[in-house]
Amino acid sequence: MEENQITRDELLSRLKKIEGQVKGIQRMIEEEKCCTDVMVQISAIRSAINKVGGIMIEKYITECMQSGLKASIQHSEVDANVKSVIDTIVKYVR
């Protein structure tokens, strides 16, 4: 594994932190905290989830798609794999 790759446990740790942040926002709303403070926390969660999504896209391209391309013999299968990664990225950025 490359040095810059994130392990499964690190990824799960990021997701658990995001889960904690969401629960924190729920408490903030229950306690009627300042809307600005809530929005700052929502922004932090969006940033964190985007980072996780980016990591997953990188993993998909470097691991999943790469093995699929190696297994592809016909040109149409390569085209299908490329279309698949494009579809995945488009869904992510919506």
C-alpha positions in Angstrom: 0.0 0.0 0.0 1.3 3.5 -0.9 2.1 5.8 1.9 -0.6 8.3 1.0 -3.4 5.7 0.8 -5.9 5.8 3.7 -6.6 2.5 5.4 -10.0 1.0 6.0 -9.8 1.8 9.7 -8.8 5.4 9.0 -11.7 5.8 6.7 -14.1 4.3 9.3 -12.6 6.6 11.9 -13.4 9.6 9.6 -17.0 8.4 9.2 -17.4 8.0 12.9 -16.2 11.5 13.5 -18.7 12.8 10.9 -21.4 10.8 12.7 -20.4 12.5 16.0 -20.5 15.9 14.2 -24.1 15.2 13.0 -25.2 14.3 16.5 -23.6 17.5 17.7 -25.6 19.5 15.3 -28.8 17.7 16.4 -28.0 18.7 20.0 -27.3 22.3 18.9 -30.7 22.5 17.2 -32.4 20.9 20.2 -30.7 23.5 22.4 -31.6 26.3 20.0 -28.0 27.4 19.4 -27.1 30.3 17.1 -27.9 29.5 13.5 -24.5 30.8 12.5 -22.8 28.2 14.7 -25.0 25.4 13.3 -24.1 26.5 9.7 -20.4 26.4 10.5 -20.7 22.9 11.7 -22.8 21.9 8.7 -20.0 23.3 6.5 -17.4 21.3 8.4 -19.4 18.1 7.8 -19.9 18.8 4.1 -16.1 19.3 3.8 -15.4 16.1 5.7 -17.9 14.0 3.7 -16.5 15.4 0.4 -13.0 14.3 1.6 -14.3 10.8 2.2 -16.0 10.8 -1.2 -12.8 11.9 -2.8 -10.9 9.1 -1.1 -13.5 6.6 -2.2 -13.3 7.8 -5.8 -9.5 7.5 -5.8 -9.8 4.0 -4.3 -12.3 3.1 -7.0 -10.1 4.3 -9.8 -6.8 2.9 -8.5 -8.1 -0.4 -7.3 -11.5 -1.4 -8.6 -11.4 0.1 -12.1 -7.7 -0.8 -12.6 -8.4 -4.5 -11.9 -11.4 -4.4 -14.2 -9.4 -2.9 -17.0 -6.7 -5.5 -16.6 -9.4 -8.2 -16.9 -10.9 -6.6 -19.9 -10.0 -8.1 -23.2 -12.4 -6.5 -25.6 -12.4 -2.8 -26.4 -16.1 -2.5 -25.5 -15.4 -3.7 -22.0 -12.7 -1.0 -21.6 -15.2 1.5 -22.8 -17.8 0.2 -20.3 -15.3 0.5 -17.4 -14.4 4.1 -18.4 -18.1 5.0 -18.6 -18.6 3.4 -15.2 -16.0 5.6 -13.6 -17.3 8.7 -15.3 -20.9 7.9 -14.1 -19.5 7.4 -10.5 -17.8 10.8 -10.6 -20.8 12.5 -12.0 -23.1 11.1 -9.3 -20.6 12.1 -6.6 -20.4 15.8 -7.7 -24.1 16.3 -7.9 
